[in-house]
C-alpha cells in the first residue's frame, strides 16, 4: 500500500519539451526539458504558466523522452533542464543522473531556490546557467517572496566552488535595477568568483506585470555597461 504521507511524485511534472535548441547551452546542440513549478513570482517572468506544479497537457512523458534520447546520439550533445524552476521537481537529481548515464552532457538553468537539491545534482552537471535576480538582500523586490535571496546566495556560493562551468545572468528593467545597483551587483559577483556574466534586457513576452510593461525597458547607460564589462572575463548583453 502506498504511504499517504509520501509526497514524492510517481513521475516528473513536465511543463514543456523542445527537441532541438542551439541557444540554451553555449556551444552545444541540445534538447530542452521544462519542468512545472517555481516557488518565486518574479515580476518579469515570461513563463507564468509554469509557476504552478501542474503537468502541462500534450507532452511526452519523461519515460518517453528517455526512450527517445538514444536515437539522438550523434545529433544532440546534451539535455538542458529549465522551468519554472527545475529544482522544484523533487525527481530532478534522478532525472539528471539518468541523462548522464546515457552519455549526454547535462545543463541546468536555475535560480538557486533549492540549494540541497542543487548539491545533489552537481556531480552530474556539465554546465549551469544561474539566474541572479538582484543583490541578494534585494531579491524580494523581484521575486515577491520574502528571504528568497538566502537560498540563492547559498546556491551560488556552492556553485562557485564546485568546478562546474557556469554563467550568471540578470534580467534587468529600470524599474527593478538602478544603474548603481547593477554596478554594485557586478562588483559582488566578481568578488565571489563569477567569471561569465550576461545582462538580459527585459522582454514583455508572457509578462503579467502591468507596471513593467507600461514603462520603457531602456538598456543601462554606456558607463554602467563599461563597468560591468570590466568586471568579468566574459560579458554579454542579450536583448
Phi, psi and omega in degrees: 000139178289140177286120181294345180267357179281113184267000180292123182291152178291326179213156182297146174269103183270146181244350180177162179209127177241114186288345182208128178212140177247008186234007184255353177213110188308124175079010183226151173263127188219166161258158185236126178251120177262133174253158183264138175119137174203135180280349183252164181230060185305135186298329182266006186308130177253009173233052184298337179291346179261007181287327180275150178278068181229124179296131179282140182286161173077016182252154171294154175284166177297320178298323178292322178294318178298323178288331181282327188301317180302334178284350180261002178303132182087346179253322177247144176274329186190189180232135176246135177255128181230183177213206020040206170244109186301331180283358170288344177277113182301333182273004185302315178303320179292319180299316180296318179297323179295318179294317180299322180295338178277354177095012179263154169288156181231127174244155182223130170257120184213155172260357176080025183287345183230080185302319182296321179290324175298318179302320180292333183273333190306321181299341184254355187270144177253341180195146179228134168258112188253118181277115176260116187283325187184184163301142192302324180290345182257007183305317183302334178293340177257312187277340184066018180236127181299142174061018182292341178288339184295307178295327179295319178299315180297316182295317181293321178298319178295315181296320184295336181254005187277337187086356177280127177301140181207159174235138169261146177214147182231126173275125188241147174213139182305334179286339184256326184225125171281166178299319179296320179295322177295321178294317178296321178299315179300318179298317182292318180294316179298320180293335181270003175105005178286130180247334180245126182219137177236134174261118183256119180285137181307137170231144190277354183305118176080347183293138181252004183272107185298324182294317178294323181289330183283324183272144180295134181268073183282145177289161177299160180290165185299324180295319179294317178298320178295322178299314180295316182299326182287345186269345188231151176293322178230122180225137178216155173247127180247127181245000000 
